[in-house]
Amino acid sequence: MTTPADLDGLLTQLLATARTVAAADGAALLTRRPDGQPGPSGASGAAAAAFQRAQAELGDGPGVVAAERGILVPVADLAADPRWDRLVTAAGPAGARAVASVPVRLGGRVAGSLSALAACPREWAPTEVAALESLAELAGRLVQTAERLEETRAEVAQLRRALDSRVLIEQAKGVLLARDGLEPGAAFERLRRQARNSGRRIGEVAAEVLASARSERSRDRAHAAGMAALRRLLGLEQAAAGFAAARTPAEVARAVVDHGIESLGAQAGVVALVAADGRSLELVASSGYSPEAETPWRRVPLEGDAPLVEAAREGTDSWLPTATAFRARFPDVALMDAYQARVAVALVIDGRPVGALGFSFARPHTFTSVDRRHIHALASRCAQALERIQLADQVRSARTKLAGAQARAVTAQRQAITAQANAMRAREQVNFLAEVSAMLAGSAKVEAVLEQMAWLAVPRLGDWCLVRLEAPDGTVRHQTVAYGDRADTTAPHQAARAPLLEQPGARRPLLVERVDQTRPEDLPHGDELLGQLKALDVGSLLRVPLASMTRVLGTIVFAAHRPGRYTTADLALAENLARRAALAVERAERTRRLTAGVAAPRVSRPQRTG
């Protein structure tokens, strides 16, 4: 069952969503009080709350104007707009600089405003304003639902208090109602007045009334009638408590029909509601009618001419004590059963008929004022229960919509964070390549170049790095091992001595994203290489050839203990780095040969592919 705390939570979530979709630093809701003055109803963030208090105290501000005039009020910079000088002063350092306020409408009237606030001057995009307007519409529905739910809750509490009231007083009221023809309110007022005048408790006066009624036969009969009226009244209050426990319109209708048949002494009853299309009447619950009589009325147009249809369409009642009265009132409606007396009353919510309640009697029945009041009370309790279910459905729908808006906002935020992270990573890679390129261009010593590059790559590209430079005859010319953690020196040095770099296929680029999930058949020399990687505690691996335009100069290996560390983007970066290093190595070799006065030998050795 929906509670005020649920609605408060929904409003809090709505303000958080408004803050997200508008890319704002805060959001606030302002509603009009019963005296017509705007007052704060909720805020997301301390700054937004302070700003709302300043608006309420001054009775002026973008949110106040939006609530009073029902217009959009976007302000890019409060401090630059002379209209809001007093507000900027009142809000102080905690106040906002940019505000976008949209009206919140409730049943065709402006009931407040929803504002998004930014700490710095800014323009409000049309998409942000449109999102705020959608959330303002949802806020209006939540406020309206809260008001109606509170009214319904007060009514239910009142009914429960009536069940706990003293039976003695109700019995005395029943006596006065039957004996003197008083209305229930007048009967209670008489009891209260007598108690006040005599200085006694109202229960004592009620006991005196009952004792007096028992002293004579006529009073005994009146007492019996009063008790019957009391039992009917208490039965209705108990039934109303049962209506409050119903969760669907069908459950409410069934309970109303069953209680009405029992309390009125009727033989049949029916509840029908206006369909969602607003053009037809649908039977929801019935009892006591034959299938032949019930089937034609399961769904009928609202333009028809029948007691239930007329009550649901126009909100009027039909009291038909005999079959003759029915035929005189509705001559074109065929009777499908043998019932004599009938009654149909409207079910009304917010002054609008939403259905009808009807009962049928096997014999002619005179509807007394007591009967009429009881049937009207039954119809009123039925309408209240239906309205409660309707409000609960609206709350659930609002919660679903709000959850969807929050999910979309979270998705957009995550996408923005991912894009930002990718952009930062791309900038870091560009800066890293630029740094390596500058270093490579400024050095003519091959070993120093590779040494610096390896240590520069750790820990940016892994936990350790192995660079191997080969001479033209295939022997190891230079080998560099770099690691990020001084305690992590065993693995790279073991890799330098392992056959990892000597296997056929080692000259090809190799990416192993997760060693723990890699199958041997996915690797060159699968089981052997996979065993070496696990022995070295490698979770993710990159291996790229150090190749120039004419030959393969060596190999670069990057390794990380964490599985999933490397992706295809990291492989592309490593290959780019290897190409730049290879060019730098060749350039250094040419410079060394020219300096030594030796002509560069022509290399006809083909590039190794194994």
C-alpha positions as CSV (number, residue, x, y, z in Angstrom):
1,M,0.0,0.0,0.0
2,T,1.3,3.4,-0.9
3,T,2.4,5.7,2.0
4,P,3.3,9.4,2.3
5,A,6.9,8.2,2.8
6,D,6.7,6.6,-0.7
7,L,5.5,9.9,-2.2
8,D,8.3,11.8,-0.4
9,G,10.8,9.3,-1.7
10,L,9.4,9.7,-5.3
11,L,9.7,13.5,-5.0
12,T,13.3,13.2,-3.8
13,Q,14.1,10.9,-6.7
14,L,12.4,13.3,-9.1
15,L,14.5,16.2,-7.9
16,A,17.7,14.1,-8.2
17,T,16.6,13.1,-11.8
18,A,15.9,16.8,-12.7
19,R,19.4,17.7,-11.4
20,T,20.9,15.0,-13.6
21,V,18.9,15.5,-16.9
22,A,19.5,19.3,-16.7
23,A,23.2,18.9,-15.9
24,A,22.5,21.2,-12.9
25,D,24.1,21.6,-9.5
26,G,20.7,21.4,-7.7
27,A,17.0,21.2,-8.2
28,A,14.1,22.5,-6.1
29,L,10.3,22.2,-6.0
30,L,8.0,25.1,-5.0
31,T,4.3,24.7,-4.4
32,R,1.5,27.1,-3.6
33,R,0.2,26.9,0.0
34,P,-3.6,27.0,0.8
35,D,-3.2,30.8,1.4
36,G,-2.0,31.1,-2.3
37,Q,1.6,32.0,-1.3
38,P,4.4,29.9,-2.7
39,G,6.5,27.8,-0.3
40,P,9.4,25.3,-0.7
41,S,8.4,21.7,-0.9
42,G,11.8,20.0,-1.5
43,A,15.3,20.6,-2.8
44,S,18.3,18.6,-4.0
45,G,21.3,20.0,-2.3
46,A,21.9,22.6,0.5
47,A,22.4,25.4,-2.1
48,A,19.1,24.7,-3.7
49,A,17.4,24.6,-0.3
50,A,18.9,28.0,0.7
51,F,17.9,29.5,-2.7
52,Q,14.3,28.2,-2.2
53,R,14.1,29.7,1.3
54,A,15.3,33.1,-0.1
55,Q,12.6,33.0,-2.8
56,A,9.9,32.1,-0.2
57,E,10.9,34.8,2.2
58,L,11.0,37.5,-0.5
59,G,8.0,36.2,-2.4
60,D,10.0,36.8,-5.6
61,G,12.3,34.9,-7.9
62,P,12.2,32.8,-11.1
63,G,10.4,29.9,-9.3
64,V,7.8,32.3,-7.8
65,V,7.2,34.0,-11.2
66,A,6.8,30.6,-12.9
67,A,4.4,29.4,-10.1
68,E,2.3,32.6,-10.2
69,R,2.2,33.2,-13.9
70,G,2.5,29.7,-15.3
71,I,5.4,30.5,-17.6
72,L,8.9,29.3,-18.3
73,V,11.5,31.5,-16.6
74,P,15.1,30.8,-17.8
75,V,17.9,33.0,-16.3
76,A,21.4,32.6,-17.6
77,D,23.0,34.9,-14.9
78,L,21.0,36.2,-11.9
79,A,23.7,38.7,-11.0
80,A,23.6,40.3,-14.4
81,D,19.8,40.7,-14.4
82,P,18.5,43.7,-12.3
83,R,15.2,42.0,-11.7
84,W,16.8,39.6,-9.2
85,D,19.1,42.0,-7.2
86,R,17.2,41.4,-4.0
87,L,17.2,37.7,-4.5
88,V,20.9,37.5,-5.1
89,T,21.6,39.5,-1.9
90,A,19.2,37.4,0.1
91,A,20.6,34.1,-1.2
92,G,24.1,35.1,-0.4
93,P,27.2,33.1,-1.3
94,A,25.3,29.8,-1.3
95,G,22.8,31.0,-3.9
96,A,22.7,30.0,-7.6
97,R,23.9,32.0,-10.5
98,A,21.8,30.4,-13.3
99,V,18.2,29.2,-12.9
100,A,15.6,27.5,-15.1
101,S,12.1,27.4,-13.6
102,V,9.1,25.7,-15.3
103,P,5.5,25.7,-13.9
104,V,4.0,22.7,-12.2
105,R,0.3,22.2,-13.1
106,L,-2.3,20.4,-11.1
107,G,-5.7,19.8,-12.6
108,G,-5.5,22.6,-15.1
109,R,-4.2,25.2,-12.6
110,V,-0.6,26.2,-11.8
111,A,0.3,24.7,-8.4
112,G,4.0,25.5,-8.2
113,S,7.3,25.3,-10.1
114,L,10.3,23.1,-10.6
115,S,13.7,24.7,-10.9
116,A,17.1,23.6,-11.9
117,L,20.0,25.7,-10.5
118,A,23.7,26.1,-11.6
119,A,26.5,27.5,-9.5
120,C,27.9,29.4,-12.5
121,P,26.3,31.4,-15.2
122,R,25.2,29.3,-18.2
123,E,22.6,29.0,-20.9
124,W,19.8,26.4,-20.7
125,A,19.5,24.1,-23.7
126,P,16.1,23.4,-25.2
127,T,16.5,19.7,-24.4
128,E,17.2,20.5,-20.8
129,V,14.1,22.7,-20.5
130,A,12.0,20.0,-22.2
131,A,13.2,17.4,-19.8
132,L,12.4,19.8,-16.8
133,E,8.9,20.3,-18.3
134,S,8.3,16.6,-18.5
135,L,9.4,16.1,-14.9
136,A,7.3,19.1,-13.8
137,E,4.2,17.3,-15.3
138,L,5.2,14.2,-13.4
139,A,5.6,16.3,-10.2
140,G,2.1,17.7,-10.6
141,R,0.7,14.2,-10.8
142,L,2.7,13.2,-7.7
143,V,1.4,16.3,-5.7
144,Q,-2.2,15.6,-6.8
145,T,-1.8,12.0,-5.9
146,A,-0.4,13.0,-2.5
147,E,-3.4,15.3,-1.8
148,R,-5.9,12.7,-2.8
149,L,-4.2,10.0,-1.0
150,E,-4.1,12.1,2.2
151,E,-7.8,12.8,1.8
152,T,-8.6,9.1,1.3
153,R,-6.3,8.2,4.3
154,A,-8.2,10.7,6.5
155,E,-11.5,9.1,5.4
156,V,-10.3,5.6,6.2
157,A,-9.0,6.7,9.6
158,Q,-12.3,8.3,10.3
159,L,-14.1,5.1,9.4
160,R,-11.8,3.1,11.7
161,R,-12.5,5.5,14.6
162,A,-16.2,5.0,13.9
163,L,-15.7,1.2,14.3
164,D,-14.1,1.8,17.7
165,S,-16.8,4.2,18.9
166,R,-19.0,3.3,21.7
167,V,-21.9,0.9,20.7
168,L,-24.0,2.4,23.4
169,I,-24.1,5.8,21.8
170,E,-24.9,4.3,18.4
171,Q,-27.8,2.4,19.9
172,A,-29.2,5.5,21.4
173,K,-28.9,7.3,18.1
174,G,-30.8,4.4,16.5
175,V,-33.6,4.8,19.0
176,L,-33.9,8.5,18.4
177,L,-33.7,8.0,14.6
178,A,-36.6,5.4,14.7
179,R,-38.7,7.0,17.4
180,D,-38.4,10.8,16.6
181,G,-37.5,10.6,12.9
182,L,-34.2,12.5,13.5
183,E,-31.3,12.4,11.2
184,P,-28.2,10.7,12.6
185,G,-26.4,14.0,13.1
186,A,-29.4,15.6,14.9
187,A,-29.7,12.5,17.1
188,F,-26.1,12.7,18.2
189,E,-26.4,16.5,18.8
190,R,-29.4,15.9,21.1
191,L,-27.4,13.3,23.1
192,R,-24.5,15.7,23.4
193,R,-26.6,18.7,24.3
194,Q,-28.4,16.7,27.1
195,A,-25.0,15.5,28.4
196,R,-23.7,19.0,28.5
197,N,-26.8,20.5,30.2
198,S,-26.9,17.8,32.8
199,G,-23.1,17.7,33.4
200,R,-22.9,14.0,32.7
201,R,-21.0,11.9,30.2
202,I,-22.7,11.3,26.8
203,G,-22.6,7.5,27.5
204,E,-24.7,8.0,30.6
205,V,-27.3,10.0,28.7
206,A,-27.4,7.3,25.9
207,A,-28.0,4.6,28.6
208,E,-30.8,6.6,30.0
209,V,-32.4,6.9,26.5
210,L,-32.2,3.2,26.0
211,A,-33.6,2.5,29.4
212,S,-36.5,4.8,28.8
213,A,-37.1,3.1,25.4
214,R,-37.3,-0.3,27.0
215,S,-40.0,0.8,29.5
216,E,-42.8,0.8,27.0
217,R,-43.8,-1.5,24.1
218,S,-43.7,1.3,21.5
219,R,-40.3,2.2,22.7
220,D,-39.3,-1.4,22.5
221,R,-40.3,-1.5,18.9
222,A,-38.5,1.8,18.2
223,H,-35.5,0.3,20.0
224,A,-35.7,-2.8,17.8
225,A,-35.8,-0.6,14.7
226,G,-33.0,1.5,16.0
227,M,-30.9,-1.6,16.6
228,A,-31.7,-2.8,13.0
229,A,-30.5,0.6,11.7
230,L,-27.5,0.4,14.0
231,R,-26.6,-3.1,12.8
232,R,-26.9,-1.9,9.2
233,L,-24.7,1.1,10.0
234,L,-22.1,-0.9,11.8
235,G,-22.2,-3.5,9.1
236,L,-21.5,-0.8,6.5
237,E,-18.5,0.5,8.5
238,Q,-17.1,-3.0,8.8
239,A,-17.7,-3.6,5.1
240,A,-15.9,-0.3,4.4
241,A,-12.9,-1.6,6.2
242,G,-13.0,-4.6,4.0
243,F,-13.2,-2.4,0.9
244,A,-10.0,-0.7,2.1
245,A,-8.3,-4.1,2.0
246,A,-9.3,-4.8,-1.6
247,R,-6.5,-4.4,-4.2
248,T,-8.5,-4.4,-7.5
249,P,-11.8,-2.9,-8.7
250,A,-13.2,-6.4,-9.1
251,E,-12.5,-7.2,-5.5
252,V,-14.2,-3.9,-4.3
253,A,-17.2,-4.5,-6.6
254,R,-17.7,-8.1,-5.3
255,A,-17.5,-7.0,-1.7
256,V,-20.0,-4.2,-2.3
257,V,-22.5,-6.5,-4.1
258,D,-22.3,-9.2,-1.4
259,H,-22.7,-6.7,1.5
260,G,-25.5,-4.8,-0.3
261,I,-27.5,-7.9,-0.9
262,E,-27.1,-9.0,2.7
263,S,-27.8,-5.7,4.4
264,L,-30.7,-4.6,2.1
265,G,-32.4,-8.0,1.8
266,A,-32.0,-7.9,-2.0
267,Q,-31.9,-10.9,-4.2
268,A,-29.4,-9.6,-6.8
269,G,-26.8,-6.9,-7.2
270,V,-24.4,-5.5,-9.8
271,V,-21.5,-3.0,-10.1
272,A,-20.6,-1.6,-13.6
273,L,-17.8,0.8,-14.4
274,V,-17.2,3.2,-17.3
275,A,-14.7,1.6,-19.7
276,A,-11.3,3.2,-20.5
277,D,-12.7,4.4,-23.8
278,G,-15.3,6.5,-22.0
279,R,-18.0,5.3,-24.4
280,S,-19.3,2.1,-22.8
281,L,-20.2,0.5,-19.5
282,E,-18.6,-2.7,-18.4
283,L,-20.0,-5.2,-15.8
284,V,-17.4,-5.8,-13.1
285,A,-19.2,-7.9,-10.5
286,S,-22.8,-9.3,-10.2
287,S,-24.7,-11.8,-8.2
288,G,-28.2,-13.3,-8.4
289,Y,-28.8,-12.8,-12.1
290,S,-29.1,-15.7,-14.6
291,P,-26.6,-16.0,-17.4
292,E,-29.3,-15.1,-20.0
293,A,-30.1,-11.9,-18.1
294,E,-26.5,-11.0,-17.4
295,T,-24.7,-11.6,-20.7
296,P,-26.3,-8.7,-22.7
297,W,-25.1,-6.3,-20.0
298,R,-21.5,-7.3,-19.8
299,R,-20.6,-4.3,-22.1
300,V,-23.2,-1.7,-23.3
301,P,-22.9,1.7,-24.9
302,L,-23.2,4.7,-22.6
303,E,-25.8,6.2,-25.0
304,G,-28.3,3.5,-24.0
305,D,-31.4,3.9,-22.0
306,A,-31.4,1.8,-18.8
307,P,-31.1,2.5,-15.0
308,L,-27.4,1.5,-14.7
309,V,-26.4,3.3,-18.0
310,E,-28.3,6.5,-17.0
311,A,-26.8,6.5,-13.5
312,A,-23.2,6.1,-14.9
313,R,-23.7,8.6,-17.7
314,E,-25.6,11.4,-15.9
315,G,-25.0,10.7,-12.2
316,T,-28.7,10.3,-11.4
317,D,-30.5,7.7,-9.3
318,S,-33.4,5.4,-10.3
319,W,-35.7,4.2,-7.5
320,L,-38.2,1.7,-9.0
321,P,-40.4,0.0,-6.4
322,T,-42.3,-2.2,-8.9
323,A,-41.9,-3.7,-12.3
324,T,-44.8,-1.4,-13.4
325,A,-42.7,1.6,-12.4
326,F,-39.8,0.2,-14.3
327,R,-41.8,-0.2,-17.5
328,A,-43.2,3.3,-17.2
329,R,-39.7,4.9,-16.7
330,F,-37.9,2.7,-19.3
331,P,-40.5,1.5,-21.8
332,D,-37.9,0.5,-24.4
333,V,-35.8,-1.7,-22.1
334,A,-36.8,-5.4,-22.0
335,L,-36.9,-7.2,-18.6
336,M,-34.8,-10.4,-18.8
337,D,-35.8,-11.6,-15.2
338,A,-38.7,-11.7,-12.9
339,Y,-37.5,-9.2,-10.3
340,Q,-40.0,-6.6,-9.2
341,A,-38.1,-3.7,-7.5
342,R,-34.8,-2.2,-8.7
343,V,-32.5,0.6,-7.7
344,A,-29.5,2.1,-9.5
345,V,-27.2,4.8,-8.1
346,A,-24.1,6.5,-9.5
347,L,-20.6,5.9,-8.3
348,V,-19.0,9.3,-8.2
349,I,-15.3,10.3,-7.9
350,D,-14.3,14.0,-7.8
351,G,-17.8,15.0,-8.9
352,R,-17.7,12.8,-12.0
353,P,-19.7,9.5,-12.4
354,V,-17.4,6.6,-13.1
355,G,-20.0,3.7,-12.8
356,A,-23.2,2.6,-11.2
357,L,-24.3,0.3,-8.4
358,G,-27.7,-1.6,-8.6
359,F,-29.8,-4.0,-6.6
360,S,-32.9,-6.0,-7.5
361,F,-35.7,-7.4,-5.3
362,A,-38.0,-10.3,-5.9
363,R,-41.0,-8.5,-4.5
364,P,-42.1,-4.9,-4.7
365,H,-40.1,-2.8,-2.3
366,T,-40.7,0.7,-0.9
367,F,-37.3,2.5,-0.5
368,T,-37.5,4.3,2.8
369,S,-35.2,7.2,3.7
370,V,-33.1,4.8,5.7
371,D,-32.8,2.5,2.7
372,R,-31.8,5.5,0.5
373,R,-29.2,6.8,2.9
374,H,-27.7,3.3,3.3
375,I,-27.5,2.7,-0.4
376,H,-25.9,6.1,-1.0
377,A,-23.4,5.4,1.8
378,L,-22.6,2.1,0.3
379,A,-22.1,3.7,-3.1
380,S,-19.9,6.4,-1.5
381,R,-17.7,3.8,0.2
382,C,-17.4,1.9,-3.0
383,A,-16.3,5.0,-5.0
384,Q,-13.8,5.8,-2.2
385,A,-12.3,2.4,-2.5
386,L,-12.2,2.6,-6.3
387,E,-10.5,6.0,-6.1
388,R,-7.9,4.6,-3.6
389,I,-7.0,1.8,-6.1
390,Q,-6.9,4.4,-8.9
391,L,-4.5,6.6,-6.9
392,A,-2.3,3.6,-6.1
393,D,-2.2,2.7,-9.8
394,Q,-1.2,6.3,-10.6
395,V,1.6,6.2,-7.9
396,R,2.9,2.9,-9.3
397,S,2.8,4.4,-12.8
398,A,4.6,7.5,-11.7
399,R,7.2,5.4,-9.9
400,T,7.8,3.3,-13.1
401,K,8.2,6.5,-15.2
402,L,10.5,8.0,-12.6
403,A,12.6,4.8,-12.5
404,G,12.8,4.9,-16.3
405,A,13.9,8.5,-16.3
406,Q,16.5,7.7,-13.6
407,A,17.8,4.7,-15.6
408,R,18.1,6.9,-18.7
409,A,19.9,9.6,-16.7
410,V,22.3,7.0,-15.2
411,T,23.0,5.5,-18.6
412,A,23.7,8.9,-20.1
413,Q,26.0,9.7,-17.2
414,R,27.9,6.4,-17.5
415,Q,28.3,7.0,-21.3
416,A,29.6,10.5,-20.6
417,I,32.1,9.1,-18.0
418,T,33.2,6.3,-20.4
419,A,33.7,8.9,-23.2
420,Q,35.6,11.1,-20.9
421,A,37.8,8.2,-19.7
422,N,38.4,7.1,-23.4
423,A,39.3,10.7,-24.3
424,M,41.7,11.0,-21.3
425,R,43.3,7.6,-22.3
426,A,43.7,8.8,-25.9
427,R,45.3,12.0,-24.7
428,E,47.7,10.0,-22.5
429,Q,48.6,7.7,-25.4
430,V,49.2,10.7,-27.7
431,N,51.4,12.4,-25.0
432,F,53.2,9.2,-24.4
433,L,54.0,8.6,-28.1
434,A,55.1,12.2,-28.4
435,E,57.3,11.9,-25.4
436,V,58.9,8.7,-26.7
437,S,59.3,10.2,-30.2
438,A,61.1,13.2,-28.8
439,M,63.4,10.9,-26.8
440,L,64.1,8.7,-29.7
441,A,64.8,11.6,-32.1
442,G,67.2,13.1,-29.6
443,S,69.5,10.1,-29.1
444,A,72.0,8.4,-31.4
445,K,72.8,5.6,-29.0
446,V,70.6,2.6,-29.8
447,E,71.0,0.8,-26.4
448,A,70.2,4.0,-24.5
449,V,67.2,4.6,-26.7
450,L,65.7,1.2,-26.0
451,E,66.6,1.4,-22.3
452,Q,64.8,4.7,-21.9
453,M,61.8,3.6,-23.9
454,A,61.4,0.4,-21.9
455,W,61.5,2.2,-18.5
456,L,59.2,4.9,-19.9
457,A,56.6,2.3,-20.9
458,V,56.4,0.9,-17.3
459,P,53.9,1.1,-15.7
460,R,52.0,2.9,-18.4
461,L,51.8,-0.2,-20.6
462,G,52.2,-3.0,-18.1
463,D,53.9,-4.4,-15.0
464,W,57.1,-5.2,-16.9
465,C,58.6,-4.8,-20.3
466,L,61.2,-6.8,-22.2
467,V,63.0,-5.3,-25.3
468,R,65.2,-7.6,-27.3
469,L,67.4,-6.2,-30.2
470,E,68.9,-8.7,-32.6
471,A,72.0,-8.4,-34.8
472,P,71.7,-9.1,-38.5
473,D,72.9,-12.6,-37.9
474,G,70.1,-13.3,-35.5
475,T,72.1,-13.2,-32.2
476,V,71.0,-11.1,-29.3
477,R,72.6,-7.7,-29.7
478,H,70.9,-6.0,-26.7
479,Q,68.3,-6.9,-24.2
480,T,66.5,-4.6,-21.7
481,V,64.2,-5.6,-18.8
482,A,62.1,-2.9,-17.1
483,Y,59.6,-3.4,-14.3
484,G,57.4,-1.1,-12.2
485,D,57.8,-2.9,-8.8
486,R,61.2,-3.6,-7.5
487,A,59.8,-6.8,-5.9
488,D,58.6,-7.9,-9.3
489,T,62.0,-8.6,-10.9
490,T,61.9,-12.4,-11.2
491,A,59.3,-12.8,-13.9
492,P,60.8,-10.4,-16.5
493,H,64.3,-11.9,-16.0
494,Q,62.9,-15.4,-16.3
495,A,61.1,-14.3,-19.5
496,A,64.4,-13.0,-20.9
497,R,65.9,-16.5,-20.5
498,A,62.8,-18.4,-21.5
499,P,62.1,-19.7,-25.1
500,L,59.2,-17.2,-25.3
501,L,61.0,-15.0,-27.8
502,E,62.7,-17.9,-29.7
503,Q,59.6,-19.8,-30.7
504,P,58.4,-19.8,-34.3
505,G,55.8,-17.2,-34.7
506,A,57.4,-14.9,-32.1
507,R,57.9,-12.3,-34.8
508,R,54.2,-11.8,-35.3
509,P,52.1,-9.5,-33.1
510,L,50.4,-11.5,-30.3
511,L,47.6,-10.3,-28.0
512,V,46.5,-12.5,-25.1
513,E,43.8,-10.6,-23.3
514,R,43.2,-13.2,-20.5
515,V,45.7,-16.0,-20.1
516,D,43.3,-17.8,-17.6
517,Q,40.7,-18.0,-20.4
518,T,42.9,-18.7,-23.4
519,R,42.8,-22.2,-25.0
520,P,46.1,-23.8,-26.1
521,E,44.9,-24.1,-29.7
522,D,44.6,-20.2,-29.8
523,L,48.3,-19.8,-29.3
524,P,51.4,-20.7,-31.4
525,H,52.9,-23.8,-29.7
526,G,49.8,-23.7,-27.5
527,D,50.5,-25.8,-24.4
528,E,54.2,-24.9,-24.2
529,L,53.6,-21.2,-24.5
530,L,50.6,-21.2,-22.3
531,G,52.6,-23.0,-19.6
532,Q,55.4,-20.5,-19.8
533,L,52.9,-17.6,-19.4
534,K,51.3,-19.2,-16.4
535,A,54.7,-20.0,-14.8
536,L,55.6,-16.3,-15.2
537,D,52.3,-15.2,-13.5
538,V,51.3,-13.3,-16.7
539,G,47.6,-12.4,-16.7
540,S,47.6,-10.4,-20.0
541,L,50.3,-10.2,-22.7
542,L,51.3,-8.0,-25.7
543,R,54.1,-9.1,-28.1
544,V,55.0,-7.0,-31.1
545,P,57.9,-7.2,-33.6
546,L,60.5,-4.4,-33.6
547,A,60.5,-4.1,-37.4
548,S,61.7,-1.5,-39.8
549,M,61.0,-1.2,-43.6
550,T,63.7,-3.8,-44.5
551,R,64.0,-6.2,-41.6
552,V,63.0,-7.3,-38.2
553,L,65.2,-5.8,-35.5
554,G,63.9,-7.6,-32.5
555,T,60.8,-8.0,-30.2
556,I,59.0,-5.9,-27.5
557,V,57.0,-7.8,-24.9
558,F,54.6,-6.0,-22.4
559,A,53.1,-8.1,-19.6
560,A,50.6,-7.5,-16.8
561,H,49.6,-9.7,-13.9
562,R,46.0,-8.6,-14.1
563,P,43.9,-10.5,-16.7
564,G,42.1,-8.3,-19.2
565,R,44.7,-5.5,-19.0
566,Y,45.3,-5.4,-22.8
567,T,42.9,-4.8,-25.6
568,T,43.2,-4.3,-29.4
569,A,43.6,-0.5,-28.7
570,D,46.7,-1.3,-26.5
571,L,48.0,-3.6,-29.3
572,A,47.7,-0.8,-31.8
573,L,49.6,1.6,-29.4
574,A,52.4,-1.0,-28.9
575,E,52.8,-1.6,-32.6
576,N,53.0,2.2,-33.2
577,L,55.6,2.4,-30.5
578,A,57.6,-0.5,-32.0
579,R,57.6,1.1,-35.4
580,R,58.9,4.4,-34.0
581,A,61.6,2.6,-32.0
582,A,62.7,0.6,-35.1
583,L,63.0,3.7,-37.2
584,A,65.0,5.3,-34.4
585,V,67.3,2.3,-34.2
586,E,67.9,2.3,-38.0
587,R,68.5,6.0,-38.0
588,A,71.1,5.6,-35.1
589,E,72.8,2.8,-37.0
590,R,73.0,4.8,-40.2
591,T,74.4,7.7,-38.3
592,R,77.0,5.5,-36.6
593,R,78.1,4.0,-40.0
594,L,78.3,7.4,-41.6
595,T,80.3,8.7,-38.7
596,A,82.7,5.8,-39.0
597,G,83.0,6.3,-42.8
598,V,81.6,2.9,-43.6
599,A,79.0,2.5,-46.4
600,A,75.8,0.9,-45.3
601,P,75.6,-2.8,-46.4
602,R,72.8,-3.8,-48.5
603,V,70.5,-6.2,-46.7
604,S,68.9,-8.9,-48.8
605,R,67.9,-11.1,-46.0
606,P,64.1,-11.7,-46.2
607,Q,61.9,-10.8,-43.2
608,R,61.3,-13.8,-41.0
609,T,57.7,-14.8,-40.7
610,G,58.0,-17.7,-38.3
